[in-house]
Each structure stands twice: as C-alpha cells, then as structure tokens.
Amino acid sequence: MSSQHNNRHFVAYGVAGALGLAYFYWKNQDKKRKDGNATAMFSDAEFEELITYCNQPATQIALAKNQESQKCIYLDYNGTTPIYPPVVAAMLPYFCTHFGNPSSGHHYGKEPKRAIEEARKTMLTSCLGVDPGSVDTSAIWFTGCGTESDNLAIQLALQSTEHQFKEGTNKPHMVCTNVEHPAIAVCLQALEKSGRIDVTYVPVETDGCVKADDVQAAMTENTVLVTIMLANNESGALQPVKETAQECRKRGILFHTDAAQAVGKVSCRLDDLGNPDMVSIVGHKIGAPKGIAALYVRPKCCEENGRTLSHSHGILLLGGGQEFGRRGGTENTPYMVGLATAASLATENLEKNAKHMEEMRNRLLSQLETKLNEAGIQCRVNGPDDPKKRLPNTLSVGLPNVHSGDLLAEISDKVAASAGAACHSAGGISQILRAMKVPEEFARGTLRLTVGPYTTPADIDRAAEFIAEAAIEQTQSDTI
C-alpha cells in the first residue's frame, strides 16, 4: 500500500476519497491473499487506522486547505456540501466489512440492521430533539433524496385522505407558498393538472417571507396538507413554520416542512418547529453523500382525523416491504449511517457554526459594499434584514447593470457560486426573485453566495476581490 501521507488527500474529497483509500487497502489485501497471508476482508487494524485518521482534527480541516491549494473558493454550500471526514469514517465499515443485507437473518445482516436502527435514533434525538426515552424509530423513513422525501409527504397526505372525497365533488386541497422547491411545487402542479387536487399558492412578501395569517386564511374545510419550507434556498428567508404547524394541528390538517436548507444552520428541534407532522432532511446539504435523505413522519399522524393509510408494500416505491413496509428497495446502510452522523455533527456544532457562518456572510457583504460603492455600483440585499428571519450563511445580493451568469462564468475558476438554486436555474430571472418582486435590474445581476463551516476569512477576502473586480469590469465595458 502507498504511504498514508500520499493518500491523505483522498479523504477530503468524501466518498470518492473513501473508496480511493479502500481501493489501496483492497490492492494490498489482494496481494496478501495471493500469497496466502490474508483473509478476504479488511483487518480490524487496517480499518481502525483509516477511521482514526479520518477523525483527526487535521483531516477535518483538510477541505479548507484543499480550497487554498485549488485556488477556487467554494461559496455554494446551499447547492451542496463536501462529505465531511467524520462522516466518511462512520460510513467506511459498512462498505466492506459490514456489507451484509440488513434484511438477512444471518450473521452478516445483524450489524447493518443494528446500525440502521441506531441511525434512526440519532436522527430523532440529535437532529430533531426527541426525548431519548420516547423514541419511536418508525418515525424516520430513509429515502434516496430530498425530492423523494417531499413527494412522499404529499402522497402520504393524499393517499390517507382521498377516500374522504367523492368523485365528481370536492377534491383534496393543499396549501404551499409560491417560493417552494420544485420537489414540492412541480409535484403539486402535476397532481393539480391531473385533476386529483386543488392547490393554493400563498404569495410571499418582498423580503421572501410569507405571513402566517395569509397561510391560515388559505386553509379550507377540504385542506388535507399544508407544506412550507423552513428556509428558502435562494433568499435564506425563514418561514413561519412554528405558527403554521400549531394551527394545522388545531384544525386536524397534516403539516409538512422541507428543512433541507435549515439543518445545521438553525434549530430543527420539533418543539421549535411547532411539532410538525412531517419534516424532510437532506444528506448532501449537511456533509453527507448525495443520494440519501429522510422524511420524519409523526407516528400515527396518517391515522388521525379520519385518515387511513395502507402501505404494506410501499407508498411511492412498491417492492419488498423495507422501511417498515413503506419503501421498497434494499437499505443503503453506509449512506444511512452517514446521514445520521452528519445530522448529529450539524446539531452538535450548531451554535458555533452558525456564529462563524454569520460572521463570514457579513464580512463578505461588507467588503462587497465597500468595493462596489467606491466604483459607483449599488448593492441590493435580497431577503430579510432581520438576522433572526434568515439563514446565517446565505447572502443573496443584486448588482445593477450586471449579468450574473456572465460574471460567474468569468470567475468560475476562482470562486464557485451561483445565481440561484442549482435545481431550477435554467436561465433568466429565478422564480424566487420574481415572487419577491425584486426589480429586474437587480434580479438579473443577483448572486447567491453561501458560506459553510469551513469557509475562512481569507476565502472571503479573496472572493470579495474577485467578485468586485469582475462586476466593475462588466459594468464599465457595458458603458463604453
């Protein structure tokens, strides 16, 4: 095997790094096997060495160091995050040593099954703040992505209430805002177009926040679901989830919130959210791999107030009855463990990370305003002014006479950022900015700059310089 020093850089690149390291271990073991000196599995000592390394503080800041070496500053944490080394360390044993199918009754299935059960407990107690003494692990439904979690929440509400509506009369009614993620908005639009439901899209104010009173006013006697994101992925605006969840509970209406952007940035304890019925959590937004997410479903919520649900083979994915009969498909043990580890770390370090990210965001805004104002360019911050009403890491800033796409392309090898959400940035002005009524001259020049736990002051200073320089150059060339 190559020296540990030569392979350390793999770890900082997440699962690819983990598999890279695993490959070198495998090659080493393969040679030993051919010589008759090793079994087919990794030894405990080898895994211990790798996992110990992944958990070293020096390794955990490797991402920040790699940013410096790559000379491209990462300011797109709302788009995705790197996989953090402790998460890789937690996942590794379940790729190779504890590789068994959790549904198998033999030896190799026991540890994966235990690990998944423990991951559910961690999601509930650490991330969502459930009392360890009252944990019901069936409340965590692991999924393949945030889109699946959001679609699943909608289908749970529909399938558990559709029997209450006679064909040709009233339809199930659902409520959301006009700034939801496409995983919610497009799903609702498709169901609405098919004639299965009615939908009310409640408009947000110019700061990106919806009024709780407006959401409540949209509810009717036929409303079966209200779904509102906890934090907007572009503006960073925090929505009135707690008040809305509490009102829905009073009225017997299911309430769901997409917390994809909120975990690790603001509290996602169920008590702080008004005890919602369903919550979506997404791995790749908090340092876990892409391809894993979860939906919290309050136990028995789909059997209350006349609702009923049959799901012996699944809701969206019909098959072998995994996930307590609710989602067919062999469980992805390493990714489930990774998600729980990332969620635990995000919650454990919430206060420290939120303070750091707020400082980095404000430093970036201050420097951009100073540099651009000197050049006669006005900055417009999109979203709430009150820090308590927005994410601590998100800066949506509009620049007049600037085309954000051109600017980002110009600096793409120096600063990694976006003009809006990666999921729906096909060009033009984003639907979120239109909903917020951002003036077109600023909307076309809007940049979404999002920092993370590993962002350093040096990153911010360099990024501000690159962005300001490109903006000034673009405005000057347009006026010539």
C-alpha positions in Angstrom: 0.0 0.0 0.0 1.2 3.5 -0.7 2.1 5.6 2.2 -0.6 7.2 4.3 0.8 10.6 3.5 0.4 10.1 -0.2 -3.2 9.0 0.1 -4.5 11.5 2.7 -5.8 13.9 0.1 -8.4 11.4 -0.9 -10.2 11.7 2.4 -11.0 15.4 1.9 -12.9 14.5 -1.2 -15.6 12.5 0.6 -16.8 9.1 -0.6 -14.6 9.2 -3.7 -11.7 9.6 -1.3 -13.0 6.9 1.0 -13.3 4.5 -1.9 -9.9 5.5 -3.2 -8.4 4.7 0.2 -10.4 1.5 0.3 -9.1 0.6 -3.1 -5.5 0.8 -1.9 -6.3 -1.3 1.1 -8.0 -3.8 -1.2 -5.0 -4.0 -3.5 -2.8 -4.6 -0.5 -5.1 -7.3 0.8 -5.4 -8.8 -2.7 -1.6 -9.2 -2.8 -1.6 -10.8 0.6 -4.4 -13.2 -0.4 -2.5 -14.3 -3.4 0.4 -15.0 -1.1 -1.9 -16.9 1.3 -1.3 -14.4 4.1 -4.8 -12.7 4.4 -8.5 -13.4 4.5 -10.9 -11.8 2.0 -11.9 -9.0 4.4 -10.1 -5.9 5.7 -8.5 -6.5 9.1 -9.8 -4.6 12.1 -6.4 -3.0 12.5 -6.5 -1.6 9.0 -9.9 -0.1 9.4 -9.0 1.3 12.8 -6.1 3.0 11.2 -8.2 4.6 8.5 -11.0 5.6 10.7 -8.7 7.1 13.3 -7.1 9.1 10.5 -10.4 10.3 9.3 -11.3 11.6 12.7 -8.1 13.5 13.3 -8.7 17.3 13.6 -6.1 17.9 10.9 -8.1 15.8 8.5 -11.3 17.6 9.3 -9.9 20.9 8.1 -8.4 19.3 5.0 -11.2 20.7 2.9 -10.3 24.3 3.8 -6.7 23.6 2.9 -7.7 22.0 -0.3 -9.7 25.1 -1.2 -6.5 27.1 -0.8 -4.4 24.7 -2.9 -7.1 24.6 -5.6 -7.3 28.4 -5.6 -11.1 28.2 -6.2 -13.1 29.4 -3.2 -16.3 27.4 -2.6 -19.3 29.7 -1.8 -22.1 27.4 -2.9 -22.9 25.5 0.3 -26.6 25.8 -0.3 -26.1 23.9 -3.6 -24.2 21.0 -1.9 -21.6 20.4 0.7 -18.5 18.2 0.6 -18.7 15.0 2.6 -17.0 15.7 5.9 -14.3 13.3 7.1 -16.0 12.1 10.2 -18.9 11.1 8.0 -16.6 9.1 5.7 -15.1 7.4 8.8 -18.5 6.4 10.0 -19.5 5.0 6.6 -16.4 3.0 5.7 -17.0 -0.1 7.7 -20.4 -0.6 6.0 -18.9 -0.6 2.6 -16.7 -3.6 3.0 -16.6 -5.2 6.5 -20.3 -5.0 7.5 -21.6 -5.2 3.9 -24.5 -7.6 4.6 -28.1 -7.0 3.6 -29.9 -5.7 6.7 -32.9 -7.8 5.8 -30.8 -11.0 6.0 -31.3 -13.2 9.1 -27.7 -14.4 9.2 -24.5 -13.1 10.8 -23.7 -10.5 8.0 -27.1 -8.9 8.3 -27.1 -8.2 12.1 -24.6 -5.3 12.3 -26.1 -3.4 9.3 -29.6 -3.8 10.8 -28.3 -2.6 14.2 -26.5 0.4 12.6 -29.7 1.5 10.7 -31.8 1.3 13.9 -29.1 3.4 15.7 -29.1 5.9 12.7 -32.9 6.3 13.1 -32.4 7.0 16.9 -29.7 9.5 16.1 -31.8 11.4 13.6 -34.6 11.7 16.1 -32.7 12.5 19.3 -29.8 14.6 17.9 -31.3 16.4 14.9 -35.0 16.7 15.8 -34.6 16.9 19.6 -36.8 13.9 20.5 -36.5 12.7 24.1 -34.4 9.5 24.1 -36.9 8.0 26.4 -39.8 8.4 24.0 -38.1 7.4 20.7 -40.2 5.6 18.1 -37.7 4.7 15.3 -40.5 4.0 12.8 -40.8 7.8 12.6 -37.7 8.0 10.4 -38.2 7.0 6.8 -34.9 6.9 4.9 -35.2 7.9 1.2 -33.0 8.4 -1.8 -33.1 12.2 -2.0 -35.0 15.3 -0.8 -37.2 15.2 -3.8 -38.4 11.7 -2.8 -39.0 12.9 0.7 -41.1 15.9 -0.4 -43.0 13.8 -2.9 -43.6 11.2 -0.3 -45.0 13.7 2.2 -47.5 14.9 -0.5 -48.5 11.3 -1.3 -49.0 10.4 2.3 -51.4 13.3 2.7 -53.2 12.4 -0.5 -53.4 8.7 -0.1 -54.6 8.9 3.6 -57.4 11.3 2.8 -58.5 10.7 -0.8 -61.2 8.2 0.4 -63.0 11.1 2.2 -63.8 12.8 -1.1 -66.4 11.5 -3.5 -65.6 11.5 -7.2 -67.1 14.5 -9.0 -67.5 16.6 -5.9 -64.9 18.4 -3.8 -61.2 17.5 -4.1 -58.5 17.3 -1.5 -57.0 20.8 -1.1 -53.3 21.6 -0.4 -51.6 24.8 0.6 -48.0 26.0 -0.1 -46.1 29.2 -0.8 -45.1 30.5 -4.2 -41.3 30.0 -3.4 -41.3 26.3 -2.7 -38.6 24.0 -4.0 -39.5 22.2 -7.3 -39.8 19.0 -5.4 -42.9 20.4 -3.8 -44.1 22.9 -6.5 -43.8 20.6 -9.5 -45.3 17.7 -7.7 -48.4 19.7 -6.6 -48.7 21.2 -10.1 -48.8 17.7 -11.7 -51.4 16.5 -9.2 -53.4 19.7 -9.8 -53.2 19.3 -13.6 -54.4 15.7 -13.4 -57.5 16.8 -11.5 -56.7 15.0 -8.3 -56.2 18.0 -6.0 -56.7 21.8 -5.7 -53.8 23.9 -4.6 -53.5 27.4 -3.2 -50.1 29.1 -3.6 -49.7 31.8 -1.0 -47.5 34.7 -2.1 -44.5 35.8 0.0 -43.7 39.4 0.9 -40.9 41.3 -0.7 -38.5 40.0 1.9 -39.2 36.5 0.9 -41.2 35.6 4.0 -44.9 34.5 3.9 -47.3 35.8 6.5 -48.6 33.1 8.8 -52.0 34.8 8.7 -52.1 34.5 4.9 -51.3 30.8 5.1 -54.1 30.3 7.7 -56.5 32.2 5.5 -55.8 29.9 2.6 -56.9 26.8 4.6 -60.4 25.4 3.9 -62.6 22.6 5.2 -61.1 20.5 2.3 -57.4 21.2 3.2 -55.5 18.0 3.8 -52.0 19.3 3.7 -50.0 22.5 4.3 -46.4 22.3 3.2 -44.0 25.2 3.7 -40.2 25.1 3.5 -38.4 26.1 6.7 -35.7 28.1 4.9 -35.6 29.3 1.3 -32.6 28.0 -0.6 -32.1 31.3 -2.5 -33.0 34.2 -0.2 -32.3 32.4 3.1 -35.7 33.6 4.4 -37.1 31.6 7.3 -40.8 30.9 7.1 -43.4 30.9 9.9 -43.3 27.1 10.3 -44.0 27.0 14.1 -47.2 29.1 14.0 -48.5 27.3 10.9 -47.7 23.8 12.3 -49.6 24.7 15.5 -52.6 26.0 13.6 -52.7 22.9 11.4 -52.7 20.6 14.5 -55.7 22.5 15.9 -57.6 22.0 12.6 -56.6 18.4 12.1 -54.6 19.2 8.9 -51.3 17.5 8.1 -48.4 19.8 8.1 -45.0 19.2 6.3 -41.9 21.3 6.2 -38.9 20.9 3.9 -35.9 21.5 6.3 -33.2 20.7 3.7 -31.5 24.1 3.9 -32.1 24.6 7.6 -30.4 21.6 9.4 -27.1 22.7 10.8 -27.9 26.4 10.4 -30.9 27.0 12.6 -32.7 24.8 15.2 -34.7 21.9 13.7 -35.9 20.6 17.1 -39.5 19.5 16.7 -40.6 21.7 19.7 -39.0 24.7 18.0 -40.9 23.9 14.7 -44.3 23.6 16.4 -44.2 19.8 16.3 -44.9 19.3 12.5 -46.3 16.0 11.2 -43.6 15.6 8.6 -40.0 17.0 8.1 -37.7 16.5 5.1 -33.9 16.2 5.8 -31.3 16.0 3.0 -27.9 14.5 3.4 -25.8 16.4 0.8 -26.8 19.8 2.4 -25.1 18.8 5.7 -21.9 17.0 4.9 -23.3 13.5 4.0 -23.3 12.0 0.5 -25.8 12.8 -2.3 -28.4 10.0 -2.7 -29.6 9.9 0.9 -32.3 11.8 2.7 -35.0 11.1 5.3 -38.6 12.0 6.0 -39.7 12.3 9.6 -43.3 11.2 9.9 -45.0 11.7 13.3 -46.3 8.2 14.4 -50.0 7.7 13.7 -50.5 11.1 12.0 -51.9 9.4 8.9 -54.4 7.5 11.0 -55.9 10.6 12.8 -59.0 12.7 12.0 -60.5 10.2 9.6 -57.3 9.5 7.7 -56.3 5.9 6.9 -53.3 4.5 5.1 -52.4 1.1 3.8 -48.7 0.7 2.8 -47.7 -3.0 3.2 -45.6 -2.8 0.1 -44.7 0.9 -0.1 -46.1 4.4 -0.9 -44.0 5.5 -3.9 -41.6 2.6 -4.4 -43.5 -0.7 -4.3 -41.5 -3.8 -3.6 -40.0 -5.9 -0.8 -41.5 -4.0 2.1 -38.4 -2.4 3.5 -38.6 0.7 5.7 -41.4 -0.9 7.8 -43.3 -1.8 4.6 -43.3 1.8 3.4 -40.5 1.9 0.8 -39.3 -1.0 -1.3 -35.6 -1.4 -2.0 -32.6 -2.8 -0.2 -31.5 -0.4 2.6 -28.4 1.7 1.8 -26.6 1.1 5.1 -23.5 3.2 4.7 -25.4 6.2 3.5 -28.0 5.9 6.2 -25.2 5.8 8.8 -23.5 8.8 7.0 -26.7 10.9 7.1 -27.2 10.2 10.8 -23.6 11.1 11.6 -23.8 14.3 9.5 -27.0 15.3 11.2 -25.6 14.7 14.6 -22.4 16.7 13.9 -24.5 19.6 12.4 -26.7 19.7 15.5 -23.8 19.3 18.0 -21.9 22.2 16.4 -24.9 24.3 15.5 -24.3 27.3 17.7 -20.5 27.5 16.9 -21.0 27.0 13.1 -24.0 29.4 12.9 -21.9 32.2 14.6 -19.0 31.5 12.3 -21.1 31.5 9.1 -22.9 34.7 10.1 -19.6 36.4 10.6 -18.3 35.2 7.2 -21.5 36.2 5.4 -21.4 39.7 7.0 -17.8 40.1 6.2 -18.5 39.2 2.6 -21.3 41.7 2.3 -19.3 44.5 4.0 -16.4 44.0 1.6 -18.6 43.9 -1.5 -20.5 47.0 -0.5 -17.2 48.9 0.2 -15.5 47.9 -3.0 -18.5 48.3 -5.3 -19.8 51.6 -3.7 -16.3 53.0 -4.4 -16.9 52.2 -8.1 -20.4 53.7 -8.0 -22.2 50.3 -8.0 -25.1 49.9 -5.6 -25.6 46.5 -3.9 -29.2 45.3 -3.1 -29.5 42.5 -0.5 -32.5 40.3 -1.3 -34.2 38.7 1.7 -34.9 39.7 5.3 -32.9 42.4 7.0 -33.5 40.8 10.4 -30.9 38.1 11.0 -33.5 36.2 13.0 -35.6 35.8 9.9 -32.9 34.4 7.6 -30.2 31.7 7.5 -26.9 32.8 8.9 -24.9 31.6 5.9 -26.9 32.9 2.9 -26.3 36.2 1.0 -28.4 37.0 -2.0 -27.1 40.2 -3.5 -28.2 42.0 -6.6 -25.9 44.2 -8.7 -27.3 46.6 -11.3 -26.1 46.5 -14.9 -24.5 43.1 -14.2 -25.5 39.8 -15.8 -24.9 37.2 -13.0 -24.4 34.3 -15.5 -21.6 36.2 -17.3 -20.0 37.3 -14.1 -20.0 33.8 -12.6 -18.6 32.3 -15.8 -15.8 34.9 -15.7 -14.7 33.9 -12.2 -15.7 30.2 -12.3 -12.1 29.1 -11.7 -11.6 31.4 -8.8 -15.0 31.5 -7.0 -17.6 28.7 -7.0 -21.0 30.4 -6.5 -24.4 30.5 -8.2 -27.1 32.9 -9.4 -29.8 30.8 -7.7 -30.8 27.3 -6.8 -29.0 24.6 -8.9 -32.2 22.7 -9.1 -34.0 25.4 -11.1 -31.5 27.8 -12.6 -32.2 27.2 -16.3 -31.6 30.8 -17.2 -33.2 34.2 -16.8 -34.6 35.5 -13.6 -35.4 32.9 -10.9 -39.0 32.3 -9.9 -38.0 33.1 -6.3 -36.8 36.6 -7.1 -39.9 37.2 -9.2 -42.1 36.1 -6.3 -40.2 38.6 -4.1 -40.7 41.3 -6.7 -37.0 42.1 -6.9 -36.6 44.9 -9.5 -35.4 43.4 -12.8 -32.2 45.4 -12.9 -31.1 43.8 -9.7 -32.6 40.4 -10.3 -30.6 39.9 -13.4 -27.4 40.6 -11.5 -28.2 38.6 -8.4 -25.6 36.3 -6.9 -26.3 33.6 -4.3 -23.3 33.4 -2.1 -23.4 30.8 0.6 -20.7 30.1 3.2 -20.1 27.0 5.3 -18.3 25.8 8.4 -15.0 25.6 6.6 -15.1 29.0 5.0 -12.2 31.2 6.2 -11.7 34.9 6.4 -9.0 34.6 3.8 -11.6 32.9 1.5 -14.0 35.8 2.0 -11.4 38.4 1.3 -10.2 36.8 -1.9 -13.7 36.1 -3.1 -14.9 39.7 -2.5 -11.9 40.9 -4.5 -12.6 38.6 -7.4 -16.4 39.3 -7.5 -16.0 43.1 -7.2 -13.3 43.2 -9.9 -15.5 41.2 -12.3 -18.6 43.3 -11.6 -16.7 46.6 -12.1 -15.2 45.3 -15.3 -18.6 44.2 -16.6 -20.3 47.5 -15.8 -17.5 49.6 -17.3 -17.4 47.6 -20.5 -21.2 47.9 -20.9 -21.0 51.7 -20.7 -18.2 52.1 -23.3 
